[in-house]
Amino acid sequence: FRTDRWNAIDADVKFTGERIVHTADLPINHLVTHVKLQDAVLTLDPLNFGVAGGTLSSNIQLDGHATPMQARAALAARHFKIKQLFPKIESVRASVGEINGDARLSATGNSVSALLGSSNGEVKILVEQGTISKFILEAMGLNVGN
């Protein structure tokens, strides 16, 4: 992110994407967002997607005043269908049900990798009406199923 340039312009954009052209590997079908850039603070409130038969609702704020940039995000995943979320993974065929979850994260950094690497906060995930293959949990590094 080149946050030194964010003071050059203010923006207020509302966008709705009813149809998203993508490969079958990306189960996104709808997008609604309100992007606001004011005084070097970029806010996406909301940034909502239709994902795998469910919804991902989020609010994201990136503060370009600080070096490195400071970020905050609140996300809510509802009714993700497990089979639609991982359509190409053979072992998911044994998984059924839905995934719901919430996350509140803060981070610092001037790139996506730096933000992900410095993330701190809380993540909660719940599988409803079904099961997730033990292989999937291990592949994700979430060997908490035991």
C-alpha positions in Angstrom: 0.0 0.0 0.0 1.3 3.5 -0.9 -0.4 5.3 2.0 1.7 8.5 1.4 -0.6 9.2 -1.6 -3.9 8.8 0.3 -4.0 12.4 1.4 -4.2 13.5 -2.3 -7.9 12.6 -2.7 -11.0 11.9 -0.8 -13.6 9.4 -2.2 -17.0 8.1 -1.4 -18.1 5.2 -3.6 -21.0 2.8 -3.2 -20.9 -0.3 -5.4 -23.1 -3.3 -5.9 -22.0 -6.2 -8.1 -24.9 -8.5 -8.9 -22.9 -10.8 -11.1 -19.3 -11.6 -10.6 -17.4 -13.4 -13.5 -14.9 -15.9 -12.0 -13.7 -19.4 -12.1 -15.5 -22.2 -10.4 -12.8 -22.3 -7.8 -13.9 -19.0 -6.3 -17.5 -19.4 -4.9 -18.3 -15.6 -4.8 -21.6 -14.5 -6.3 -22.5 -11.0 -5.0 -20.7 -7.9 -3.7 -21.9 -4.8 -1.9 -19.5 -2.2 -0.6 -19.2 1.4 0.5 -15.7 2.6 0.1 -14.7 5.8 1.7 -11.2 7.4 1.6 -11.0 10.5 3.8 -8.0 12.1 5.3 -5.8 9.1 4.5 -8.2 6.6 6.2 -9.7 4.0 3.9 -13.0 2.5 5.2 -14.9 -0.3 3.6 -18.2 -0.3 5.5 -19.7 -2.6 4.6 -17.7 -5.0 2.4 -20.2 -7.9 1.9 -19.9 -10.9 -0.4 -22.1 -13.9 -1.2 -19.8 -16.8 -0.6 -20.5 -20.6 -1.0 -24.3 -20.2 -0.5 -23.9 -17.9 2.5 -22.7 -14.4 3.2 -19.5 -12.7 4.4 -20.2 -9.4 6.0 -17.2 -7.2 7.0 -16.2 -3.7 8.0 -12.5 -2.8 7.4 -10.6 0.3 8.2 -7.1 1.1 7.0 -5.4 4.1 8.7 -2.8 5.5 6.4 -1.6 8.2 8.9 0.5 5.7 10.8 3.7 4.1 9.6 3.3 1.2 9.2 -0.4 1.4 8.3 -2.8 0.3 11.0 -5.8 -1.9 10.1 -8.9 -3.1 11.9 -11.5 -5.6 10.6 -14.7 -7.2 11.8 -16.0 -10.1 9.8 -19.1 -12.3 10.1 -19.4 -15.5 8.0 -22.9 -17.0 7.9 -24.2 -20.2 6.3 -21.2 -21.1 4.2 -21.9 -24.5 2.6 -18.9 -26.7 3.2 -19.1 -28.5 -0.2 -19.4 -25.2 -2.1 -16.6 -23.6 -0.1 -14.0 -26.3 -1.2 -15.5 -27.7 -4.4 -12.2 -29.1 -5.8 -10.9 -30.9 -2.7 -11.8 -34.6 -2.9 -11.8 -35.2 0.9 -14.5 -32.5 1.3 -17.1 -34.8 -0.2 -17.3 -36.4 3.2 -18.0 -33.1 4.8 -21.6 -31.7 5.2 -23.3 -28.8 6.8 -22.5 -25.1 7.2 -19.8 -23.0 8.6 -20.5 -19.8 10.6 -17.9 -17.6 12.2 -16.9 -14.2 13.5 -13.5 -12.5 13.6 -12.3 -9.2 15.1 -8.7 -8.4 14.0 -6.2 -5.6 14.2 -2.9 -5.5 12.3 -0.1 -3.2 11.2 1.9 -3.3 7.9 2.0 -1.8 4.4 1.2 -5.0 2.5 -1.4 -7.8 2.6 1.3 -10.3 3.8 2.5 -7.9 6.6 -1.1 -7.3 7.7 -1.8 -11.0 7.8 1.5 -11.8 9.6 0.9 -9.2 12.3 -2.8 -9.9 12.8 -4.0 -10.0 16.4 -7.5 -10.6 17.7 -10.2 -13.2 18.0 -11.6 -15.8 15.5 -14.6 -18.1 16.2 -15.8 -20.8 13.8 -18.8 -23.1 14.3 -19.8 -26.0 12.1 -23.5 -26.5 12.1 -25.6 -29.4 11.0 -22.7 -31.5 9.9 -19.0 -32.5 10.1 -15.7 -31.4 8.6 -13.2 -34.1 7.5 -10.3 -34.5 9.9 -8.0 -34.2 6.9 -9.4 -30.7 6.1 -8.7 -29.5 9.7 -5.2 -30.9 9.6 -4.5 -29.3 6.2 -5.7 -25.9 7.5 -3.4 -26.3 10.6 -6.4 -26.5 12.9 -5.8 -29.8 14.5 -8.3 -29.0 17.2 -10.9 -31.5 16.2 -9.5 -34.1 18.6 
